[in-house]
Amino acid sequence: MAEHAAHPAYPVGLRLSGRRVVVIGGGQVAQRRLPALIAAGADIVLVSPSATPSVEAMAEAGEIRWIKRAYADGDLADTWYALVATSDAEANNAASAEAERTRTWCVRSDDAGAATAWTPATGRSEGVTVAVLTTEVSGRDPRRSAALRDAIVEGLRDGTLAAPHHRTRTPGVALVGGGPGDPDLITVRGRRLLAEADVVIADRLGPRDLLDELPPHVEVIDAAKIPYGRYMAQEAINNALIEHAKAGKAVVRLKGGDPFVFGRGMEEAQALAEAGIACTVVPGISSSISVPGAAGIPVTHRGVAHEFTVVSGHVAPDDERSLVDWPSLAKLRGTLVVLMGVDKIGAIAQTLVAHGKAPETPVALVQEGTTASQRRVDATLGTVAETARAADVRPPAVIVIGDVVTVGTK
């Protein structure tokens, strides 16, 4: 192999769909490598007398074929690619020798210098595969390769590492759920779309810190300041989305939480569909579960709550516009999460108690959850109205009602 070691490895992408790949050894190395081979559509044969539970599950699911014995000469016949990963050095050498004879590209987990192929550290981001490979035997450093891979993929995902699109982009709108407020809690896809946007129309409850990271050419529009004229607020926002998309712009509608959890996202999606505008929906982390979690409150807990219900409190229980069945909610034993209900919490608590909920039921109000300004105020249904007034709790705040409130304090 000395004559080969003097030359760097030649990087290439293998198209293995439908082609025979043999993996020898069913241990941890195979467990790590098999998912990518399965995703590549390879016709995978595993040769090993034993396997880890995860590898065994792949065989049971029909994702791979498992021959339950040790390697035997001839196992690599008609094989395009081989992965040799057993703890038996003699078997590894024999399989490697067969691969050399049959001109099968072969990776060895125990001896990279004796292999004819190396596996790069790989990662993926929206149709791009990043592969980092140390191309010389003497300088191989898998940890450095993995660190470089992670840095590149993270940069692509969060938009800090970007390259211009040289092919024509399809104009459209992405409805992006920005999460509960902490900029680190937006999804990877949402952050990438923000980085690629020409126009961002943002709600005040979206992760505002992310807007400061956008390039100077990106037009950022505060949804609350769109001139309404003869339109209602939502109609004006819909029209702004359509107008910018029809102008050929990539538009992101940045919303707090999830677009479809009290976010009117479907109204926007429907308006875009009627206008013939392509629309992508990017789910977000809803404040209904993330904010309680950030405050140390699980919305469910074994032996305490087997259910949780999320309701909007922006309309009082006695308002004829209310669609919430408060009497039924009062009878549930699980957790009740109320969004947009700070100014109505007195009426909500009174209604729940009137329909059978115990006044001693614990309540927590979490204001500006997941942000640096987060604070938690605890009360009961009987005291929450006065407590919220005395503590000057203001929106945005998530209200949690139920025994889960005290789980973390016991």
Beta strands, then each sheet from edge to edge (+ up, - down):
strand 1: 20-24
strand 2: 43-47
strand 3: 65-67
strand 4: 81-84
strand 5: 105-108
strand 6: 121-125
strand 7: 128-132
strand 8: 172-177
strand 9: 199-202
strand 10: 219-222
strand 11: 250-255
strand 12: 279-282
strand 13: 308-312
strand 14: 335-339
strand 15: 362-367
strand 16: 375-380
strand 17: 397-401
sheet 1: 3+ 2+ 1+ 4+ 5+
sheet 2: 6+ 7-
sheet 3: 10+ 9+ 11+ 8+ 12+
sheet 4: 13+ 14+ 17- 15+ 16-
end
